[in-house]
């Protein structure tokens, strides 16, 4: 039996069996990455919007004075009660409430203080309800895990050392006068 390379190459070039399988194997991982990125983006956006909504509703109570003598724990519980889709909210959420005294000079310029899941030590938080007619700044930080941390959008999101994504909500308001 003699081997003819030119003839074998022509025969191999005309054979189309398995062409769809090769194309499928090349396209499907990209398609799955896009689909999972869409789900990841939707899930992160839903959590971010629910956090913003819950913070705004709780801030409204503070602004109107119907939330008397707020503490960090009580305010965090109210935010978590209103944000139904946030998983492990009370353990992953930190709130800062800071009075703004004069213009932008007292506006906080540091990063939001978030929960570090790798450390049992809680971050030091500034929480001061302020007085009537004070301008207040509230900042919430929620630490969430991505659905697909190693694929698509989950891979591209900025994460901390535990692989968590930080969702931050900010609001400023004026306490109503008595």
C-alpha atoms as one frame of an Amber mdcrd trajectory, in Angstrom:
protein
   0.000   0.000   0.000   1.371   3.279  -1.077   0.699   6.588   0.646  -0.078
   9.500  -1.641   0.005  12.735   0.392  -1.501  14.913  -2.323  -4.463  12.596
  -2.856  -5.029  12.197   0.903  -4.987  15.957   1.388  -7.604  16.464  -1.342
  -9.827  13.795   0.164  -9.493  15.331   3.623 -10.298  18.792   2.245 -13.523
  17.572   0.609 -14.740  15.699   3.674 -17.257  17.861   5.582 -18.196  15.393
   8.283 -17.768  16.937  11.742 -17.570  20.528  10.497 -20.623  21.535  12.533
 -19.169  19.969  15.675 -15.970  21.978  15.333 -17.888  25.210  14.804 -20.157
  24.379  17.741 -17.170  23.689  20.006 -15.621  27.041  19.078 -18.746  29.212
  19.396 -20.562  27.739  22.423 -18.052  28.861  25.112 -18.275  32.431  23.831
 -22.063  32.243  23.737 -22.188  30.921  27.306 -19.800  33.667  28.477 -22.100
  36.308  26.965 -25.228  34.715  28.466 -23.661  34.412  31.934 -22.388  38.001
  31.699 -25.932  39.178  30.961 -27.246  37.316  34.012 -24.369  38.634  36.139
 -24.957  42.217  35.030 -28.689  41.923  35.674 -28.177  40.415  39.133 -25.612
  43.051  40.171 -27.840  45.829  38.820 -30.899  44.460  40.645 -28.989  44.341
  43.939 -27.607  47.840  43.395 -31.034  49.289  42.599 -32.639  47.569  45.591
 -29.864  48.894  47.850 -30.391  52.438  46.507 -34.153  52.144  46.994 -33.861
  50.802  50.545 -31.345  53.498  51.521 -33.561  56.237  50.026 -36.654  54.996
  51.878 -34.769  54.795  55.178 -33.166  58.216  54.619 -36.634  59.669  54.069
 -37.605  58.543  57.578 -34.439  60.132  58.956 -35.030  63.359  57.064 -38.623
  63.700  58.264 -37.734  62.800  61.846 -39.966  59.706  62.041 -36.940  57.499
  62.756 -36.102  58.685  66.273 -32.564  58.178  67.640 -31.211  55.939  64.879
 -28.382  53.540  65.621 -26.230  51.766  63.079 -27.865  48.406  63.822 -31.438
  49.755  63.676 -30.817  51.619  60.434 -29.067  48.619  58.881 -32.009  46.412
  59.837 -34.483  48.839  58.226 -32.446  48.979  55.029 -32.208  45.182  54.915
 -35.944  44.767  55.577 -36.710  46.965  52.573 -34.179  45.404  50.208 -35.662
  41.968  49.798 -33.228  40.494  47.250 -30.024  41.229  49.161 -28.573  37.972
  50.444 -27.002  38.003  53.925 -27.711  41.726  54.112 -27.255  42.299  57.851
 -23.802  40.676  57.801 -22.628  42.316  54.556 -23.915  45.892  54.891 -22.202
  48.859  56.521 -23.686  52.332  56.861 -22.042  55.662  57.534 -24.009  58.741
  58.578 -21.924  61.904  58.591 -22.966  65.530  59.253 -21.686  67.995  56.654
 -20.796  71.215  58.448 -19.654  73.745  55.864 -19.617  73.359  52.105 -17.502
  70.667  50.537 -14.698  70.919  53.103 -16.294  68.335  55.389 -17.566  66.078
  52.598 -15.927  62.646  53.068 -13.185  62.060  50.520 -12.109  58.620  51.698
 -13.391  55.330  50.307 -16.496  53.702  51.723 -15.801  51.422  54.647 -17.024
  47.961  53.737 -17.182  44.616  55.491 -14.008  42.568  55.068 -15.195  38.967
  54.971 -11.693  37.607  55.573 -11.330  39.475  58.885 -13.466  39.064  62.008
 -12.787  42.710  62.934 -15.597  45.068  61.935 -14.605  48.330  60.216 -14.696
  51.538  62.246 -17.745  53.470  61.102 -18.804  57.079  61.470 -22.432  57.196
  62.517 -23.788  60.492  63.827 -27.492  61.288  63.382 -26.819  65.027  63.570
 -29.197  67.724  64.781 -32.257  69.333  63.195 -31.485  71.382  60.064 -28.101
  69.663  59.614 -27.013  68.567  56.178 -26.275  64.856  56.351 -24.397  62.425
  54.128 -25.182  58.716  54.227 -23.117  56.035  52.536 -23.963  52.339  52.380
 -21.598  49.585  51.284 -22.849  46.092  50.543 -20.409  43.266  49.846 -21.817
  40.648  47.431 -20.414  37.607  45.671 -20.640  37.456  41.883 -22.669  34.600
  40.371 -19.880  33.605  37.968 -16.622  34.975  39.390 -14.396  33.318  36.793
 -16.379  34.001  33.635 -17.279  37.072  31.597 -18.463  40.053  33.629 -17.834
  38.253  36.931 -14.182  38.002  35.958 -13.961  41.658  34.907 -15.605  43.213
  37.997 -13.251  44.791  40.567 -13.167  42.497  43.590 -11.610  42.536  47.035
  -9.249  39.845  48.361 -12.186  37.517  49.149 -13.589  37.758  45.617 -16.505
  39.985  46.643 -17.864  42.982  44.752 -18.677  46.204  46.626 -21.967  47.958
  45.884 -22.017  51.516  47.218 -25.024  53.789  47.618 -24.712  57.454  48.615
 -27.253  60.068  49.562 -27.265  63.553  51.041 -30.199  65.175  52.783 -31.171
  67.958  55.118 -32.728  67.061  58.471 -36.083  68.783  58.752 -36.303  71.531
  61.377 -38.357  70.785  64.471
